[in-house]
Amino acid sequence: MVKIRLRREGSKGRPYYKIVVADGRARREGAFIEMIGNYDPLKEEGGANIDLEKADEWISKGAQPSETVLSIIKKARRATA
């Protein structure tokens, strides 16, 4: 199954995540199909940049977003509205 999830980047104590579309069997930092955004939890406001069109396209194809990514998508939709 294809999943939309976070891929951890950054150093110890300074996390930075990329929002990727990946095969569900792949490792967290393993191979991915496409990068659709990024998320920085250390930023005060938002900290997430996501291409909503690509996310919607993958969800329509059957990709399952993780709980965290789903909340990031919802916040991004509210920010653009």
Helices and strands as residue ranges (DSSP letters): E 2-11, E 14-23, E 34-39, E 48-50, H 52-60, E 64-65, H 67-80
